[in-house]
Amino acid sequence: MSTSLATQLQQLAVKANAGTRPDDISQGRASLLFSAQDATGINKETIHQIAMTGLKELSEIDKRFQDFETTLFSVDSKKLERTVISSDVNTQIDSFIGEFMVLVAPHVMRNGAIKALEWLIQRFGIHKFNFNNFIYAFVPFHEMKIFTRVLQ
């Protein structure tokens, strides 16, 4: 990726995050599957179930996705709030997210990948906390409609 494009993407991230709170219901919630307003009304149990079907679809393509069932997609992950956990735990989560994003990048146009990524957006705020990993996975698909959705 060229330095200029990386700089532009970083500036977009800063502008997109300026003055917003992750749970600001008046503005809706970030989502790849739902409108911002619809996403605010969907609970994490439902999002987790959707994500698990996506992870299963991905695991049928590549068994390495199964490793994430016990980390990013575990039942315990429903309890994590990134803004209040220790920096060590956040570093570990970032590591898992980085590994997942590298593995999922070639598959981001598949429904299963979008379902799984929805969980990472809703639960871990990857669109804010892991913006570079998130955006880099979609850059090869910059001409597709999904890329516009990711930037929003």
Secondary structure, 3 states (H helix, E strand, C coil): CCHHHHHHHHHHHHHHHCCCCCCCHHHCCCCCCCCHHHHHCCCHHHHHHHHHHHHHHHHHHCHHHHHHHHCCCCHHHHHCCCCCCCHHHHHHHHHHHHHHHHHHHHHCCCHHHHHHHHHHHHHHCHHHHCHHHHHHHHHHHCCCHHHHHHHC
